[in-house]
Each structure stands twice: as structure tokens, then as C-alpha cells.
């Protein structure tokens, strides 16, 4: 793939994944999304493109810098941009985009379309039929000239704040609560600087067992310097991930297959935390959404059941408890 060389204008939102500083979809950037596409093409970004500079983006940049013997700081500065070469060209808005083109700007366009609810079928920097059809649908809905050309008017309309997704579409995904007990701060609670809480907090005692909320694979288990402290991220099907932050101890590992009730760690107060609690997030294509509509009433231990038949995976309430080999 050929992507852009110059990252001029890249918006690096360095603490967007911190618990206290996290900002949902509004913090996303098409330029950061394009950077993630470039890293993914190099095998350095293992999760869905989201346009938010979080732990996976920083780790990918650091790995790229180390590979090219650059200053390893996780920031795509001039030397890093130069090393990216043709993967960083052209910048978004520098040309009118149309079907058949490739580039960093196309990846940014695909991200903007997906964020506005017109999925192009993937964010890969290639302007194919999926991107073309999504663009036509957006132009039609926005009252623009429906020509399949992404110029300044279309980009301006795509960039206008629409509020972003506040919850995911209804679907066959439900999650167990990762710990017992009530909920403290909820999704969207105000934070300093006008930011909003990107998950829900469970104010439970230090050392409380934390269980995976559903079937999936651990894709991150380690320290997050953006404020989450000891963090676990589990990848589920259909683009969902669950995030478990501020853990005192982690007992899972990247690559472990888990299901509802699998022990993944213990409650703590690491990172940017004012006291022991579990910060829990649900993300769809890496965009934080309100977890509450997707949470079952209790934990996996309370349910005390495991689904063992493939047909049962179609039951929304059963998904969180399904065995790993039943829902693939």
C-alpha cells in the first residue's frame, strides 16, 4: 500500500486514554487514524483503527522508531515522519479523492465515513467500491452533490461534529459484570477540561477478583502510561473490546483465550486513580460506548452456567457465557 509521507497537521492527543482525561469519539482524528493504518500495514498496530492515540498507537510508533534506530519517544516527529516515507503521503485535503486512489488521505476519509455511520468496509487506504458506495450514501444524506468525489465540501461536512456514537447498535453481544457490586461514576460523567468519562467505575475493595466479561482473546495485558495503570484489553467478536483498568495485579496475558468468568486480575488503584476501583470500558471499533445497555445483571460466578451448544450463541443473553469454541 502507498500511504502518505508527510504527517503535517497530525493531531496527537497524548493522554486521551487516561481515565481522568479520556474523551470519547470527539477525541478521534482522521490523521491519527491514517497513522494507525500505516502502522497496521507494517504489522505494528494489532487492533481496530480508531483515530485515538492510545497505548497501541504509541507502542506501534515506538516499535517503528526502534526498528529504524530513531529516538524512541512514541511521538511521530519529523524524523519518524521522514522514515515513514511514502506511507505518509498525501495529507488529507490536499487533493480531491475518488475511486481507484490509495493513500494516507484515503484512510482518513474512510475513518471519517465510518465515524459518521457510513462504514466503507474497512480502513485500509484504498478507495474501492465500499468506500465509493459509503461516500455516495453520505453525500446523499448530507444534501451534497452525489458524485463520489471527496473534495473540500464533503470533507467539511464529514468533519462537522455530529455528537459521535453514544452507544452501539443493538446486536448479539452482552457482557457479564466483571466484579460484583454497584456502579459509581457512569459513562459520560464530566471530567476536567470539559472531557467525559469513557467507561463506568465499580467502587469495590482493593484485591477484588476481576473476571473477563465475555468470550474473547486478551490483546493487551500490562502497564499503560496514559493513566490506566495496570490495564487488560480483551478483544471480542463484531469489533467489541472490553477494558479493565487500575488493576493491582494482572493474571492474564496477551493471546490468552478467555470466556465469561475467566480470572484476569485484581482491583487496585494504579495509574491516575483516586482510590481502589475498577474502571471498565466497552468499545466498538475502539470507540468508547456506554457499557450499561450491554451489561447483564450479575457476574459469571453468580450465573453459574456455561453455554455449550453453537446454536445458543445466537441468544443475546447467552453470548457472554459461551464457550470459546462455540462462537467462532
C-alpha positions as CSV (number, residue, x, y, z in Angstrom):
1,X,0.0,0.0,0.0
2,X,1.1,3.5,-0.7
3,X,0.4,6.0,2.0
4,X,1.5,9.4,2.7
5,X,4.9,10.7,3.7
6,X,4.3,14.0,5.4
7,X,2.3,14.0,8.6
8,X,1.9,17.7,8.7
9,X,-1.1,18.6,10.8
10,X,-1.2,15.2,12.6
11,X,-3.2,15.7,15.8
12,X,-1.5,13.7,18.6
13,X,-3.8,13.5,21.6
14,X,-1.3,12.3,24.0
15,X,-3.5,11.4,27.1
16,X,-6.8,10.5,25.6
17,X,-6.8,7.0,27.0
18,X,-6.2,8.2,30.6
19,X,-9.1,7.5,32.9
20,X,-9.4,11.1,34.0
21,X,-8.5,12.6,30.6
22,X,-10.3,10.1,28.4
23,X,-12.6,11.7,25.8
24,X,-14.9,9.5,23.7
25,X,-15.3,9.8,20.0
26,X,-14.8,13.5,19.9
27,X,-11.1,13.0,20.6
28,X,-10.6,10.9,17.5
29,X,-8.7,12.3,14.5
30,X,-8.6,11.2,10.9
31,X,-4.9,11.9,10.7
32,X,-4.2,9.7,13.7
33,X,-6.4,7.0,12.0
34,X,-4.2,7.3,8.9
35,X,-1.1,6.9,11.1
36,X,-2.7,3.7,12.5
37,X,-3.3,2.4,9.0
38,X,0.3,2.9,8.1
39,X,1.4,1.1,11.3
40,X,-1.0,-1.7,10.7
41,X,0.4,-2.2,7.2
42,X,3.8,-2.7,8.9
43,X,2.4,-5.1,11.4
44,X,2.8,-2.7,14.2
45,X,-0.9,-1.9,15.1
46,X,-2.9,-5.1,16.1
47,X,-6.3,-3.6,16.8
48,X,-9.1,-1.7,15.0
49,X,-8.3,1.7,13.7
50,X,-9.9,4.3,15.9
51,X,-8.2,7.6,15.4
52,X,-7.2,8.0,19.0
53,X,-3.6,7.9,20.1
54,X,-3.8,5.3,22.8
55,X,-1.4,2.6,24.1
56,X,-1.5,0.6,20.9
57,X,-0.7,3.6,18.7
58,X,2.1,4.7,21.0
59,X,3.5,1.2,21.1
60,X,3.4,0.9,17.3
61,X,5.3,4.2,16.9
62,X,7.9,3.2,19.4
63,X,8.4,-0.1,17.7
64,X,8.8,1.7,14.3
65,X,11.3,4.1,15.9
66,X,13.3,1.3,17.4
67,X,13.3,-0.6,14.1
68,X,14.7,2.4,12.3
69,X,17.1,3.4,15.1
70,X,15.3,6.7,15.9
71,X,14.7,8.4,19.2
72,X,12.1,6.1,20.8
73,X,9.6,8.5,22.3
74,X,6.3,7.3,20.8
75,X,5.8,10.6,19.0
76,X,5.8,10.8,15.2
77,X,8.1,13.8,14.9
78,X,10.0,15.0,11.8
79,X,12.5,12.1,11.8
80,X,9.8,9.5,12.3
81,X,7.7,11.1,9.5
82,X,10.7,11.1,7.2
83,X,11.3,7.4,8.0
84,X,7.7,6.5,7.2
85,X,8.4,7.7,3.6
86,X,5.7,7.1,1.1
87,X,3.4,5.7,3.7
88,X,2.6,9.2,4.8
89,X,1.5,10.8,1.6
90,X,-0.6,12.8,0.7
91,X,-2.2,14.7,3.6
92,X,-5.9,14.7,3.9
93,X,-7.5,17.6,2.0
94,X,-4.6,18.1,-0.4
95,X,-6.5,16.5,-3.4
96,X,-9.9,15.5,-4.5
97,X,-10.2,11.8,-3.8
98,X,-12.0,9.3,-6.0
99,X,-12.3,5.6,-6.7
100,X,-9.1,3.9,-7.6
101,X,-6.8,6.1,-5.4
102,X,-4.7,5.0,-2.5
103,X,-3.0,6.9,0.3
104,X,-3.0,8.3,3.8
105,X,-5.7,10.7,2.9
106,X,-8.0,7.9,1.7
107,X,-7.5,6.2,5.1
108,X,-8.5,9.4,6.7
109,X,-11.6,9.7,4.5
110,X,-12.6,6.1,5.4
111,X,-12.2,6.8,9.1
112,X,-14.5,9.9,8.8
113,X,-17.1,8.0,6.9
114,X,-17.1,5.2,9.5
115,X,-17.3,7.7,12.4
116,X,-20.4,9.3,10.8
117,X,-22.1,5.9,10.4
118,X,-21.3,5.1,6.8
119,X,-18.9,2.1,7.1
120,X,-16.6,1.8,4.0
121,X,-16.0,-1.9,4.6
122,X,-12.6,-1.3,6.2
123,X,-9.9,1.4,6.8
124,X,-7.0,0.4,4.6
125,X,-6.2,3.4,2.5
126,X,-7.6,2.0,-0.7
127,X,-10.6,3.8,-2.4
128,X,-12.6,0.8,-3.6
129,X,-16.2,0.1,-4.1
130,X,-17.0,0.0,-0.4
131,X,-15.6,3.5,0.1
132,X,-17.3,4.8,-3.0
133,X,-20.7,3.5,-2.0
134,X,-20.3,4.8,1.6
135,X,-19.3,8.2,0.2
136,X,-22.3,8.3,-2.1
137,X,-24.6,7.5,0.8
138,X,-23.1,10.2,2.9
139,X,-23.3,12.8,0.2
140,X,-26.9,11.9,-0.5
141,X,-27.9,12.2,3.2
142,X,-25.9,15.4,3.7
143,X,-27.6,17.2,0.8
144,X,-24.3,17.4,-1.2
145,X,-23.6,16.8,-4.8
146,X,-23.7,13.0,-5.2
147,X,-20.7,12.5,-7.4
148,X,-18.4,10.1,-5.5
149,X,-15.7,12.7,-5.3
150,X,-14.3,13.6,-1.8
151,X,-13.4,17.3,-2.1
152,X,-13.4,20.1,0.4
153,X,-17.2,20.4,0.7
154,X,-17.5,16.7,1.5
155,X,-14.6,16.7,4.0
156,X,-16.1,19.8,5.8
157,X,-19.4,18.0,6.1
158,X,-17.7,14.9,7.4
159,X,-15.7,16.8,10.0
160,X,-18.7,18.6,11.4
161,X,-19.5,17.5,14.9
162,X,-22.4,15.1,14.9
163,X,-22.0,14.1,18.5
164,X,-20.5,10.8,17.5
165,X,-21.9,7.4,18.5
166,X,-23.0,7.3,22.1
167,X,-24.0,3.7,22.0
168,X,-23.6,0.7,19.7
169,X,-26.3,-0.7,17.5
170,X,-28.3,-3.5,19.1
171,X,-26.7,-6.8,18.5
172,X,-26.0,-10.3,19.8
173,X,-23.5,-9.1,22.4
174,X,-24.0,-9.0,26.1
175,X,-21.4,-8.9,28.9
176,X,-21.2,-10.1,32.4
177,X,-20.2,-7.6,35.1
178,X,-16.5,-8.0,35.7
179,X,-16.9,-7.5,39.5
180,X,-19.9,-7.7,41.9
181,X,-21.3,-4.5,43.4
182,X,-22.8,-1.3,42.4
183,X,-21.7,1.3,39.9
184,X,-20.1,4.6,40.8
185,X,-19.2,7.2,38.1
186,X,-21.0,6.4,34.8
187,X,-20.2,6.8,31.2
188,X,-20.1,10.5,30.2
189,X,-19.6,11.8,33.7
190,X,-17.8,15.2,33.5
191,X,-14.1,15.4,33.9
192,X,-11.6,18.3,34.0
193,X,-11.2,20.3,30.8
194,X,-14.7,19.5,29.6
195,X,-13.9,15.9,29.0
196,X,-16.2,13.0,29.7
197,X,-15.7,9.6,31.5
198,X,-15.1,6.9,28.9
199,X,-16.4,4.0,31.0
200,X,-18.1,3.1,34.2
201,X,-16.4,2.7,37.7
202,X,-17.0,-0.2,40.1
203,X,-16.1,1.1,43.6
204,X,-15.1,-2.2,45.1
205,X,-12.4,-3.2,47.6
206,X,-8.7,-3.5,46.8
207,X,-7.9,-7.0,45.8
208,X,-11.4,-7.9,44.5
209,X,-11.2,-10.6,41.8
210,X,-11.8,-9.2,38.2
211,X,-13.3,-11.6,35.7
212,X,-13.5,-11.3,31.9
213,X,-16.9,-10.0,30.8
214,X,-17.3,-12.4,27.9
215,X,-15.6,-14.8,25.4
216,X,-12.7,-13.4,23.6
217,X,-8.9,-13.0,23.4
218,X,-6.7,-10.9,25.6
219,X,-4.8,-8.5,23.3
220,X,-3.1,-6.3,25.9
221,X,-2.0,-7.0,29.5
222,X,0.4,-4.6,31.0
223,X,1.2,-1.1,32.1
224,X,-0.4,1.9,30.4
225,X,1.4,5.2,30.9
226,X,-1.6,7.2,29.8
227,X,-3.4,6.9,33.1
228,X,-5.0,3.5,33.2
229,X,-2.1,1.9,35.2
230,X,-2.3,-1.9,35.0
231,X,-4.6,-2.5,32.1
232,X,-6.2,-5.5,30.4
233,X,-7.9,-5.3,27.0
234,X,-10.0,-8.2,25.7
235,X,-11.0,-8.5,22.0
236,X,-14.5,-9.9,21.4
237,X,-16.3,-10.6,18.2
238,X,-18.0,-8.0,16.0
239,X,-15.4,-5.3,16.8
240,X,-16.1,-5.1,20.6
241,X,-13.4,-4.8,23.2
242,X,-13.6,-4.6,27.0
243,X,-11.0,-2.6,29.0
244,X,-10.2,-3.2,32.7
245,X,-8.0,-0.5,34.3
246,X,-6.2,0.4,37.5
247,X,-5.6,-3.3,38.4
248,X,-3.3,-4.1,41.3
249,X,-2.2,-7.4,39.6
250,X,-2.8,-8.9,36.2
251,X,-3.3,-12.6,35.8
252,X,-3.9,-12.9,32.1
253,X,-1.5,-12.5,29.2
254,X,-1.7,-11.3,25.6
255,X,-3.0,-14.2,23.4
256,X,-4.9,-16.0,26.2
257,X,-8.4,-17.1,25.2
258,X,-10.9,-16.2,27.8
259,X,-14.6,-16.5,28.5
260,X,-17.1,-15.0,30.9
261,X,-15.7,-15.6,34.4
262,X,-12.0,-16.1,33.5
263,X,-9.8,-14.5,36.1
264,X,-7.8,-11.6,34.5
265,X,-6.6,-9.7,37.6
266,X,-7.4,-8.0,40.8
267,X,-8.8,-4.5,41.7
268,X,-6.2,-1.9,42.6
269,X,-5.5,1.8,42.3
270,X,-2.7,2.1,39.8
271,X,-2.3,4.9,37.2
272,X,-4.4,8.0,37.6
273,X,-6.7,6.8,40.3
274,X,-8.0,8.4,43.5
275,X,-8.7,5.1,45.3
276,X,-9.3,1.4,44.7
277,X,-11.9,0.7,42.0
278,X,-12.3,-1.0,38.6
279,X,-12.6,1.3,35.6
280,X,-14.4,-0.8,32.9
281,X,-15.0,0.2,29.3
282,X,-16.8,-1.3,26.3
283,X,-15.6,-0.1,22.9
284,X,-17.0,-0.7,19.5
285,X,-14.3,-0.4,16.8
286,X,-12.2,1.2,19.5
287,X,-14.7,4.0,20.1
288,X,-15.9,4.1,23.8
289,X,-19.6,3.4,24.2
290,X,-21.9,3.3,27.2
291,X,-21.4,-0.2,28.8
292,X,-24.7,-0.2,30.7
293,X,-27.0,-1.3,27.9
294,X,-24.8,-4.3,27.3
295,X,-24.3,-5.5,30.9
296,X,-26.1,-8.5,32.3
297,X,-27.5,-8.3,35.9
298,X,-24.7,-10.2,37.5
299,X,-21.2,-11.7,37.3
300,X,-20.4,-15.0,35.6
301,X,-19.9,-16.6,39.0
302,X,-23.4,-15.6,40.0
303,X,-24.9,-17.0,36.8
304,X,-23.0,-20.3,37.4
305,X,-23.7,-21.6,33.9
306,X,-21.7,-22.2,30.7
307,X,-23.3,-22.4,27.2
308,X,-22.1,-25.5,25.3
309,X,-24.0,-25.5,22.1
310,X,-23.3,-23.4,19.0
311,X,-26.9,-22.6,18.4
312,X,-27.1,-20.9,21.8
313,X,-24.6,-18.3,20.7
314,X,-27.4,-16.5,18.8
315,X,-29.1,-15.8,22.2
316,X,-28.0,-12.2,23.2
317,X,-28.1,-13.0,26.9
318,X,-26.0,-16.2,26.3
319,X,-23.1,-14.7,24.4
320,X,-21.1,-13.6,27.4
321,X,-21.1,-17.1,28.8
322,X,-20.5,-19.0,25.6
323,X,-17.5,-21.4,25.4
324,X,-14.7,-20.1,23.2
325,X,-15.0,-22.9,20.7
326,X,-18.8,-22.5,20.3
327,X,-18.9,-18.9,18.9
328,X,-16.1,-18.8,16.4
